[in-house]
Amino acid sequence: MLTRRDMMLASIAAGVTMTSGNAFSKAAQPSTAVNFDVPAGACDCHTHIHGDPQRFPFFAGRVYTPEPASPEEMAALHKALHIERVVIVTPSVYGTDNSSTLFGMKARGATARGVAVIDDKTSESDLDAMNKAGFRGIRINLATGGINDPNVGRARFTTAVERMKARGWHVQLYTSLAMVSAIKDLVATAPVPVVFDHFGGAEAALGTGQPAFADLLALVKSGKAYVKISGAYRASKLAPDYADATPLAQALIAANADRIVWGTDWPHPDSVTPQGRKVTDVTPLYQIDDGRLLNQLPVWAPDADVRKKILVDNPARLYGFT
């Protein structure tokens, strides 16, 4: 098993640099115990694996460089949270190389599913192999790269749906509420499930009346879109409980509890390279207490049957867990 020092040396060999005085920190582990009964078969629907950079090199066109986060650390996280299943999503730092995600999935076996990033060079035989390995969807990441042009969003979404409709995979989007509005007609007629990351890009400080949140709610209510109530710290600045995210979560759950899933967003990468640094400089992971985050779920969904839908039933349907 690679130690943190081994990973550091490997990253140096791979051309990943560190700024003076910045040492690798471990990926976050919960410091707060879970305070409710987590149902059997619960799933963390949004995580990433950052493998050894020498074995899993980063994409040259990335906009940040994260610290390592291993399958062993993820297993420890989920043991503490009493969560059995996981969905691992390929982050933008790997481009269309899904090897690190597959590495993490293999470590978890049948309790893992994957969401891939592809392009026009990804063949149907590649997708067949991914399907066999447990991938069940593809991700379009417009947020990290700052893509806000509706024409780009519509084109990329249409292309993704066309590729996925024959195999029944879902299309996952990380984007803004403005983009949700720009593609809502396409989502409403899509022949595949559509999933929006991280509260659909809503900003907690703006509340449920913010522009375009009603469009997101309408898609959820109609059953045409799933939303991950994940990464509350991305929607809110009110650490550590992110109380202003509560109205957003409650509104989404009230719209259609059958279309809501939950996730940590572990290991909590900071996707913005600080000003004055290079994208090859390692940007520390956020140190988020996922136990405390999970304990917000009973606040958002006081009913245990609703929580079971969010943690167990909806992920089983969406990702094909049996």
C-alpha positions in Angstrom: 0.0 0.0 0.0 1.3 3.4 -1.0 2.1 5.8 1.9 1.4 9.5 1.7 5.2 10.0 1.3 5.2 7.5 -1.6 2.4 9.5 -3.3 4.3 12.8 -2.8 7.4 11.3 -4.4 5.4 9.9 -7.2 3.7 13.3 -7.8 7.0 15.0 -8.0 8.1 12.4 -10.6 5.0 13.1 -12.6 5.7 16.8 -12.7 3.2 17.9 -10.1 4.7 20.6 -8.0 4.0 21.9 -4.5 4.3 25.4 -3.2 6.7 26.2 -0.4 5.4 25.3 3.1 2.4 23.3 1.7 2.5 19.7 2.8 0.2 16.9 1.8 -2.8 16.5 4.2 -4.8 13.4 4.4 -8.2 13.3 2.7 -10.9 14.3 5.2 -12.3 11.7 7.6 -15.4 12.3 9.7 -14.9 13.8 13.2 -18.6 13.7 14.1 -20.5 10.5 14.7 -23.6 9.8 12.6 -26.6 10.6 14.8 -29.3 8.6 13.1 -29.9 5.0 11.8 -28.5 4.8 8.3 -30.5 2.2 6.4 -28.9 -0.9 5.0 -27.7 -0.5 1.4 -27.1 3.3 1.7 -25.2 4.9 -1.1 -22.8 7.8 -1.3 -23.6 9.0 -4.8 -20.8 11.4 -5.4 -17.1 10.7 -4.7 -13.8 10.8 -6.5 -10.5 8.9 -6.4 -7.2 10.7 -6.9 -4.7 7.9 -7.5 -0.9 7.9 -7.5 -0.1 10.5 -10.2 2.7 8.4 -11.5 0.2 5.6 -12.3 -2.8 7.8 -13.0 -1.3 11.0 -14.6 -3.4 14.2 -14.6 -4.9 15.7 -17.8 -2.6 18.4 -19.2 -5.5 20.8 -19.7 -6.8 20.7 -16.1 -7.5 23.9 -14.2 -6.2 22.6 -10.8 -4.2 19.8 -9.2 -5.7 17.9 -6.2 -4.1 16.1 -3.4 -4.2 12.3 -3.5 -7.2 10.4 -2.2 -7.1 6.6 -2.1 -9.6 3.8 -2.1 -8.4 2.8 1.4 -9.2 6.3 2.7 -12.6 6.2 1.0 -13.3 2.8 2.6 -12.5 4.3 6.0 -14.8 7.2 5.3 -17.8 5.0 4.5 -17.2 2.6 7.4 -17.4 5.6 9.7 -20.6 6.8 7.9 -22.2 3.3 7.9 -22.5 3.5 4.1 -22.2 0.4 2.0 -22.4 1.6 -1.6 -20.6 4.2 -3.6 -20.7 6.0 -6.9 -17.3 7.2 -8.1 -17.2 10.0 -10.6 -14.3 10.9 -12.9 -13.2 14.4 -12.0 -12.1 17.0 -14.5 -8.4 16.6 -13.7 -8.3 13.3 -15.6 -9.9 14.6 -18.8 -11.4 11.4 -20.5 -9.1 9.0 -18.7 -11.4 7.0 -16.4 -8.6 4.7 -15.1 -8.4 6.1 -11.6 -12.2 5.8 -11.2 -12.0 2.2 -12.3 -9.2 1.6 -9.8 -11.5 2.8 -7.1 -14.4 0.8 -8.3 -12.4 -2.4 -8.4 -11.4 -1.8 -4.8 -15.0 -1.8 -3.8 -16.3 -4.6 -6.0 -20.1 -5.0 -6.4 -20.9 -2.2 -4.1 -19.4 0.4 -6.5 -20.7 2.1 -9.7 -18.9 4.6 -11.9 -19.7 7.8 -13.9 -17.3 8.3 -16.7 -16.1 11.3 -18.8 -16.0 10.6 -22.5 -15.4 12.3 -25.9 -15.9 11.5 -29.5 -12.8 9.3 -29.4 -14.4 7.0 -26.9 -15.6 4.0 -28.9 -18.8 1.9 -28.4 -16.5 -1.0 -27.5 -14.9 1.2 -24.8 -18.4 2.0 -23.4 -19.3 -1.7 -23.5 -16.2 -2.5 -21.4 -17.1 0.3 -19.0 -20.6 -1.0 -18.7 -19.3 -4.5 -17.8 -17.0 -2.8 -15.2 -19.9 -1.1 -13.5 -20.1 2.4 -15.2 -23.7 3.6 -15.5 -23.5 7.1 -16.7 -21.4 9.9 -18.2 -20.6 13.3 -16.8 -20.6 16.7 -18.5 -18.7 19.2 -16.4 -19.4 22.7 -17.5 -18.8 24.3 -14.1 -15.2 23.6 -13.4 -14.1 25.0 -16.8 -16.4 28.0 -16.5 -18.5 27.1 -19.5 -21.7 29.3 -19.4 -22.6 29.6 -23.1 -26.1 28.0 -23.5 -25.2 27.0 -27.1 -22.3 25.0 -25.9 -24.3 23.4 -23.1 -27.2 22.5 -25.4 -24.8 20.9 -28.0 -22.9 18.9 -25.4 -26.0 17.7 -23.7 -27.6 16.7 -27.0 -24.5 14.8 -28.1 -24.3 13.0 -24.8 -28.0 11.9 -24.9 -27.7 10.6 -28.4 -24.8 8.4 -27.3 -26.4 7.2 -24.2 -30.0 6.5 -25.3 -29.2 3.1 -26.8 -27.6 1.8 -23.6 -29.8 3.5 -21.0 -27.1 5.2 -19.1 -27.8 8.5 -17.5 -26.3 11.9 -18.3 -24.9 13.8 -15.3 -24.3 17.6 -15.4 -22.2 19.8 -13.2 -23.4 23.3 -14.1 -25.2 26.4 -13.1 -28.9 27.1 -12.6 -28.8 29.4 -15.7 -27.7 26.5 -17.8 -30.4 24.3 -16.3 -32.9 26.9 -17.6 -31.2 27.0 -21.0 -31.5 23.2 -21.5 -34.7 22.5 -19.6 -36.7 21.7 -22.8 -34.0 19.2 -23.8 -34.0 17.6 -20.4 -37.8 17.4 -20.4 -37.7 15.3 -23.6 -34.5 13.3 -23.0 -34.9 9.5 -23.4 -32.4 8.9 -20.6 -32.2 9.8 -16.9 -30.6 13.2 -16.3 -28.8 14.0 -13.0 -27.7 17.4 -11.8 -24.8 17.6 -9.4 -24.6 19.6 -6.1 -28.1 21.1 -5.8 -28.2 21.9 -9.5 -25.8 24.7 -9.0 -28.1 26.7 -6.8 -26.6 29.2 -4.4 -27.9 28.8 -0.8 -27.6 32.5 0.1 -30.1 33.4 -2.7 -32.8 31.0 -1.3 -35.5 29.1 -3.1 -36.7 32.2 -5.0 -33.5 32.6 -7.0 -33.7 32.7 -10.8 -34.1 29.3 -12.4 -34.5 27.3 -9.2 -38.2 27.0 -10.2 -37.1 25.4 -13.5 -35.0 22.8 -11.6 -37.9 22.1 -9.2 -40.2 21.6 -12.2 -37.9 19.1 -13.8 -37.6 17.2 -10.5 -41.4 17.2 -9.9 -42.0 15.9 -13.4 -39.6 13.0 -12.8 -37.4 14.1 -15.7 -34.3 15.0 -13.5 -32.5 13.7 -10.5 -30.7 16.1 -8.2 -27.8 15.3 -5.9 -28.1 17.0 -2.6 -24.3 16.8 -2.4 -21.4 19.0 -1.5 -23.5 21.5 0.6 -20.3 23.5 1.1 -20.3 24.3 -2.6 -23.8 25.8 -2.4 -23.3 27.5 1.0 -20.6 29.4 2.8 -22.1 28.9 6.3 -19.9 26.2 7.7 -20.0 23.8 9.4 -23.8 23.0 9.0 -24.6 25.1 5.9 -28.0 25.9 7.3 -29.0 28.1 4.4 -28.8 25.0 2.2 -31.7 23.5 4.2 -34.5 25.3 2.3 -33.0 24.2 -1.0 -32.8 20.6 0.0 -36.3 20.6 1.5 -37.8 22.2 -1.6 -36.2 19.6 -3.9 -37.3 16.7 -1.6 -40.8 18.1 -1.5 -40.9 18.4 -5.3 -40.2 14.7 -5.7 -38.5 12.5 -3.1 -38.1 9.8 -5.8 -35.6 11.9 -7.7 -33.2 12.9 -5.0 -29.9 11.2 -4.1 -27.2 12.2 -1.6 -23.5 12.4 -1.8 -20.4 13.6 0.1 -18.4 15.0 -2.8 -15.4 13.4 -1.0 -12.4 14.0 -1.0 -13.6 17.6 -1.4 -11.3 19.0 -4.0 -10.8 22.8 -4.4 -11.2 23.2 -8.1 -9.8 26.8 -8.1 -6.1 27.3 -8.4 -5.2 30.2 -6.2 -4.1 33.4 -7.9 -0.4 33.5 -8.4 0.0 29.7 -8.5 0.3 27.3 -11.4 -2.3 24.6 -12.2 0.5 22.1 -11.5 0.8 23.3 -7.9 -1.1 21.0 -5.6 -4.2 22.7 -4.2 -5.1 21.3 -0.7 -8.4 19.4 -0.3 -11.1 21.0 1.7 -11.2 19.4 5.2 -15.0 18.8 5.5 -16.5 16.8 8.3 -18.7 14.3 6.4 -20.3 13.0 9.6 -21.6 16.4 10.3 -22.8 16.7 6.7 -24.6 13.4 6.8 -26.3 14.5 10.0 -28.0 17.3 8.1 -30.0 14.7 6.1 -32.5 14.1 9.0 -32.9 17.9 9.1 -33.7 18.0 5.4 -35.7 14.8 5.5 -37.2 14.1 9.0 -39.1 11.0 7.7 -37.1 7.8 7.8 -38.9 6.4 4.8 -38.0 9.4 2.7 -34.4 9.1 3.8 -34.4 5.4 2.7 -35.6 6.6 -0.7 -32.8 9.1 -0.9 -30.0 6.8 0.4 -31.1 3.4 -0.9 -34.0 3.1 -3.3 -33.3 6.0 -5.7 -29.5 5.1 -6.1 -30.4 1.4 -6.6 -32.7 2.4 -9.4 -30.5 5.0 -11.0 -27.2 3.1 -10.8 -28.4 -0.5 -11.1 -27.6 -1.8 -7.6 -29.2 -5.2 -6.8 
